[in-house]
Amino acid sequence: MIVLKLNLGKSRSGRGQVEGETLEPQISSSLNVSVCFVVVEVSGKASPEIRIKQQNRRRGNSRTRKQAMLNSSSFFVLAAYMDLGALKYLLFVFLLLTYVCILTWNLLLLSVICLNRTLRAEPMYVFLCSLLLNELYGSTALFPFLLAQILRDVHVVSAPACFLQIFALYSYGAVEFSMLAVMAYDRYLAVCRPLQYGSSMTPAKTAALTALTWGYSALMNLVVTYGLTFPLRLCANVIPKVYCDNFFVVRLSCSDTKLNNAFGLTNVFLRLVLLVALILYSYGRILCVCLGGSVQARRRALGTCTPHVLTLVNFMCGALFEVVQSRLDMSALPNVIRVFLSLYWLSLQPLASPLLYGLKLTKIRLELRKLLQRQALTR
């Protein structure tokens, strides 16, 4: 409260002024002047009615803030979409064709491996089936969502759908990287220890490694998405991307995120250290065998390892682009380039993997040729 106190003088009798009163004129001893005192004082203590109004106003403001936070956490706005006008229909057709190609090529290779008894008995092709299934899973978590968002004028997504997409995309990335590491170890055993390969990579071990890859990745991402990120209180709802991303959702939180950061960094660090060490060791030993072996052994090793290495490099480049643009300030780059880099690891990987394995692996190439010839004869 503001205290406004106006004292024009003091009465000769020394009587104090009463709040809100007009005192009688008093004659000063030095000046024969009539002085009228008007004292206006606003007390620092509010009346009960004013206090009640202030409390109600504060409660109303608090209620409004809580409602705003509740509304902001019930849906998210994807801010990376641009107004393309009529070009959005052309982009829709392009993305639809890309998704159809991903489905066709991955399902074709899966059919070739599963229908051939010899191929599905080999551990390398079992791991390849797991990799192709994961790429179908990851592309299905992204492309239908993109196709639906492109045609909309307002790019919003509900919170449950957003968290489901975060879980799907992050588990796809975890399974992909883990499976590529397992395939590198499998190639190391096949090239460097061919005599012990049958006893080292049994069907039971193959199934256990595949189940461990999927199970651990799903469990960790359940903990991150629904155990740590979902309970956060959000103070905003704008995500600067074309799909939902856990890193940017955590940045929208107005609560403490130290646990999220510590758990995420520990999980990523341990996974990277273990899997990268396994990949480098496996391909390093294979490289030593290629350099010291015969020409035939070198050609055989390169023939089986080339698609694995190319797929691994392609995925690592895409993941590196995503990490860099999420952690660093990339506002200097045009929005089109930022969107392309964020979609690279989710779209190019499922598109390139079946082509690399289908063209480079001799057994799959021969089986594809036989399948196409049978289809031509039946027509």
C-alpha positions in Angstrom: 0.0 0.0 0.0 1.1 3.6 -0.7 1.0 5.9 2.3 0.1 9.4 1.4 0.3 11.8 4.4 -0.3 15.5 4.1 0.5 17.6 7.1 0.1 21.3 6.6 0.9 22.2 10.2 0.3 21.3 13.8 -2.3 22.7 16.1 -1.2 24.8 19.0 -2.9 22.6 21.4 -0.9 19.7 20.1 -3.9 17.4 19.4 -3.2 14.7 16.9 -5.1 14.5 13.6 -7.8 12.0 13.1 -7.8 9.9 10.0 -10.2 11.3 7.4 -11.2 14.3 9.6 -11.2 18.1 8.9 -9.9 19.8 12.0 -11.2 23.2 13.2 -9.2 26.2 12.4 -6.4 27.0 14.8 -4.7 30.4 15.3 -0.9 30.3 15.2 1.0 32.3 17.8 3.4 33.8 15.3 1.0 34.4 12.4 -2.5 35.6 12.7 -3.5 33.2 9.9 -6.3 30.7 9.9 -4.9 27.4 8.9 -7.1 24.5 7.9 -5.6 21.0 8.3 -6.7 18.2 6.1 -4.9 15.0 6.7 -5.3 12.1 4.3 -3.6 8.9 5.2 -3.9 5.5 3.6 -2.9 2.9 6.1 -0.4 0.1 5.1 -2.8 -2.4 6.5 -5.5 -3.4 4.1 -9.0 -4.0 5.3 -10.3 -7.6 5.5 -12.4 -7.1 2.3 -9.4 -5.9 0.3 -7.3 -8.8 1.6 -10.0 -11.3 0.5 -10.1 -9.7 -3.0 -6.3 -9.9 -3.3 -6.3 -13.6 -2.2 -9.0 -14.4 -4.8 -7.1 -12.5 -7.5 -3.9 -14.5 -6.6 -5.8 -17.7 -6.6 -7.3 -16.8 -10.0 -3.9 -16.0 -11.5 -2.4 -19.3 -10.1 -5.4 -21.2 -11.5 -4.8 -19.5 -14.9 -1.1 -20.4 -14.9 -1.9 -24.0 -14.0 -4.5 -24.2 -16.7 -2.0 -22.8 -19.2 0.6 -25.4 -18.3 -2.1 -28.1 -18.5 -3.1 -26.9 -21.9 0.5 -26.6 -23.1 1.3 -30.2 -22.0 -1.8 -31.7 -23.7 -0.5 -31.1 -27.2 2.6 -30.0 -29.0 3.2 -27.6 -31.9 5.7 -28.7 -34.6 7.3 -25.4 -35.7 9.7 -26.7 -38.4 6.9 -27.0 -41.0 6.9 -24.3 -43.7 4.1 -22.9 -45.7 4.8 -24.5 -49.1 1.5 -23.6 -50.8 0.7 -26.0 -53.7 4.2 -27.6 -53.4 3.0 -29.5 -50.3 1.1 -31.9 -52.6 4.2 -32.6 -54.6 6.2 -33.2 -51.4 3.4 -35.5 -50.2 3.6 -37.6 -53.4 7.4 -37.8 -53.1 7.3 -39.0 -49.4 4.5 -41.4 -50.2 6.6 -43.0 -53.0 9.7 -43.1 -50.7 7.6 -45.0 -48.1 6.2 -47.4 -50.7 9.8 -48.1 -51.9 11.0 -48.8 -48.3 8.1 -51.2 -47.7 8.5 -53.0 -51.0 12.3 -53.5 -50.9 12.4 -54.5 -47.2 9.5 -56.9 -47.5 11.0 -58.3 -50.7 14.3 -59.2 -49.0 12.5 -60.5 -45.9 10.4 -62.8 -48.2 13.5 -64.0 -50.0 15.3 -64.9 -46.7 12.3 -66.4 -44.9 11.2 -68.6 -47.9 14.7 -70.0 -48.4 15.5 -72.7 -45.9 19.2 -72.4 -46.3 19.3 -68.7 -45.8 17.1 -68.6 -42.7 19.4 -71.2 -41.1 22.4 -68.9 -41.2 23.0 -66.5 -38.3 24.0 -63.6 -40.6 20.6 -63.7 -42.4 18.7 -64.0 -39.2 20.4 -60.8 -38.0 19.7 -59.2 -41.4 15.9 -60.1 -41.0 15.9 -58.4 -37.6 17.6 -55.4 -39.1 15.1 -55.1 -42.0 12.1 -55.6 -39.6 13.5 -52.8 -37.4 13.7 -50.5 -40.5 10.1 -51.2 -41.3 9.2 -50.4 -37.7 11.1 -47.1 -37.7 9.9 -45.9 -41.1 6.3 -46.7 -40.1 6.7 -44.6 -37.0 7.7 -41.6 -39.2 6.3 -41.6 -42.7 2.5 -41.9 -42.0 2.9 -39.1 -39.4 4.8 -36.9 -41.9 2.2 -37.5 -44.6 -0.6 -36.5 -42.3 1.1 -33.4 -41.1 2.1 -32.1 -44.5 -1.5 -31.7 -45.7 -2.5 -29.8 -42.5 -2.6 -26.1 -42.0 -2.0 -26.3 -38.3 0.8 -28.7 -37.3 -0.1 -30.0 -33.8 0.1 -33.4 -32.3 -1.5 -34.7 -29.1 0.8 -35.5 -26.1 0.1 -39.3 -26.1 0.8 -39.6 -29.8 4.0 -37.5 -29.4 5.4 -39.6 -26.6 4.5 -42.8 -28.6 6.4 -41.5 -31.6 9.4 -40.6 -29.3 9.5 -44.1 -28.0 9.2 -45.7 -31.4 11.9 -43.6 -33.1 14.4 -43.8 -30.2 13.9 -47.6 -29.9 14.4 -47.9 -33.6 17.7 -46.1 -33.4 18.9 -48.2 -30.4 18.0 -51.5 -32.1 19.6 -50.4 -35.4 22.9 -49.5 -33.8 22.9 -52.6 -31.5 22.1 -54.9 -34.4 24.8 -53.5 -36.6 27.3 -54.1 -33.8 26.1 -57.7 -33.4 26.4 -58.2 -37.2 30.0 -56.9 -37.0 30.8 -59.5 -34.3 29.2 -62.2 -36.4 31.3 -61.3 -39.4 34.4 -61.3 -37.2 33.7 -64.9 -36.1 32.9 -66.0 -39.7 36.1 -64.5 -41.2 38.7 -64.8 -38.4 37.4 -68.0 -36.8 35.7 -70.0 -39.5 36.3 -73.4 -37.9 34.7 -72.3 -34.6 31.9 -70.3 -36.2 29.3 -73.1 -36.0 29.9 -73.7 -32.3 30.3 -70.1 -31.4 27.1 -68.8 -33.2 24.5 -71.5 -32.6 20.8 -70.9 -33.2 20.2 -70.5 -29.5 22.9 -67.8 -29.3 21.6 -66.1 -32.4 18.1 -66.0 -30.9 19.4 -64.8 -27.5 21.4 -61.9 -29.1 18.4 -60.8 -31.2 16.1 -60.9 -28.2 18.6 -59.0 -26.0 19.0 -56.3 -28.6 15.3 -55.7 -28.9 14.5 -56.2 -25.2 17.2 -54.0 -23.8 16.5 -51.2 -26.3 12.7 -51.3 -25.6 13.2 -51.3 -21.8 15.7 -48.4 -21.8 13.5 -46.3 -24.0 10.4 -47.1 -21.9 12.2 -45.8 -18.9 13.4 -42.6 -20.7 10.1 -41.8 -22.4 7.5 -42.8 -19.9 9.4 -42.9 -16.7 11.4 -39.7 -17.0 10.1 -37.4 -19.7 6.3 -38.0 -19.5 5.9 -36.9 -15.8 7.8 -33.6 -16.4 5.7 -30.4 -16.0 6.0 -28.4 -19.2 5.8 -24.7 -19.5 5.7 -24.5 -23.3 4.7 -26.8 -26.2 6.6 -25.7 -29.3 9.0 -28.3 -30.8 11.3 -26.8 -33.5 11.2 -30.0 -35.6 8.9 -31.9 -38.0 8.5 -34.8 -35.6 8.5 -35.3 -31.8 11.9 -35.4 -30.2 12.7 -36.3 -26.6 15.6 -33.8 -26.3 13.4 -30.8 -27.2 10.5 -32.0 -25.0 12.8 -32.1 -22.0 14.0 -28.5 -22.9 10.4 -27.4 -22.6 10.2 -28.5 -19.0 10.1 -26.0 -16.1 10.9 -28.6 -13.5 14.2 -30.2 -12.6 15.7 -32.3 -15.3 19.0 -33.4 -13.7 17.8 -37.0 -13.4 16.8 -37.1 -17.1 20.2 -35.7 -18.1 22.2 -38.0 -15.9 20.4 -41.1 -16.9 20.4 -40.2 -20.6 24.1 -39.4 -20.7 25.0 -42.5 -18.8 22.9 -44.8 -21.0 24.2 -43.3 -24.2 27.8 -43.3 -23.0 27.8 -46.9 -22.0 26.0 -48.0 -25.1 28.4 -46.1 -27.4 31.5 -47.2 -25.6 30.6 -50.9 -25.6 29.1 -51.1 -29.1 31.7 -48.9 -30.8 34.5 -50.9 -29.1 32.9 -54.1 -30.4 32.6 -52.7 -33.9 36.1 -51.4 -34.1 37.6 -54.6 -32.7 35.6 -56.8 -35.1 36.4 -54.8 -38.3 40.0 -54.2 -37.2 40.6 -58.0 -36.9 38.8 -58.5 -40.3 41.1 -55.9 -41.8 44.2 -57.7 -40.5 43.0 -60.9 -42.0 42.3 -59.2 -45.3 45.8 -57.6 -45.4 47.6 -60.8 -44.4 45.6 -63.4 -46.2 45.3 -64.7 -49.8 43.6 -62.9 -52.6 40.6 -65.3 -52.4 40.2 -64.8 -48.7 40.4 -61.1 -49.0 37.8 -61.1 -51.8 35.5 -63.3 -49.7 35.9 -61.1 -46.6 35.3 -57.9 -48.5 32.3 -59.4 -50.2 30.5 -60.2 -47.0 31.6 -57.2 -45.0 31.2 -54.4 -47.5 27.4 -54.0 -47.1 27.7 -54.1 -43.3 30.3 -51.4 -43.3 28.4 -49.1 -45.7 25.2 -49.5 -43.8 27.0 -48.7 -40.5 28.7 -45.6 -42.0 25.4 -44.4 -43.4 23.7 -44.8 -40.1 26.5 -43.2 -38.1 26.6 -40.2 -40.4 22.8 -39.7 -40.0 22.9 -40.1 -36.2 25.9 -37.6 -36.0 23.9 -35.0 -38.1 21.0 -35.4 -35.7 23.1 -35.1 -32.5 25.0 -32.0 -33.8 21.9 -30.1 -34.9 20.1 -30.9 -31.7 22.9 -29.8 -29.4 24.4 -26.9 -31.3 22.9 -23.7 -32.6 22.1 -24.3 -36.3 20.0 -21.2 -36.8 22.5 -20.0 -39.5 21.5 -22.9 -41.7 18.3 -22.7 -43.8 15.3 -24.5 -42.4 15.2 -26.9 -45.4 18.7 -28.2 -44.7 17.9 -28.6 -41.0 14.8 -30.6 -41.8 16.7 -32.8 -44.3 19.5 -33.5 -41.7 16.9 -34.5 -39.1 15.2 -36.9 -41.5 18.4 -38.4 -42.9 18.9 -41.2 -40.4 15.2 -42.0 -40.4 14.6 -42.1 -44.1 17.9 -42.9 -46.0 18.8 -45.8 -43.8 15.7 -47.9 -44.4 15.9 -47.0 -48.1 19.6 -47.8 -48.6 20.0 -51.0 -46.5 17.9 -53.4 -48.6 19.6 -52.1 -51.8 23.1 -52.6 -50.3 22.4 -56.1 -49.0 20.4 -57.1 -52.1 23.1 -56.0 -54.5 26.2 -57.0 -52.6 25.4 -60.3 -51.0 25.7 -63.0 -53.7 23.2 -65.5 -52.2 20.5 -62.9 -51.9 21.1 -61.6 -55.4 20.8 -65.2 -56.8 17.6 -65.8 -54.9 16.1 -62.6 -56.0 16.9 -63.5 -59.6 15.3 -66.9 -59.2 12.2 -65.3 -57.6 11.8 -62.8 -60.4 12.2 -65.5 -63.0 9.5 -67.6 -61.4 7.2 -64.6 -61.3 7.9 -64.0 -65.0 7.2 -67.6 -65.9 3.9 -67.7 -64.0 2.7 -64.7 -66.0 
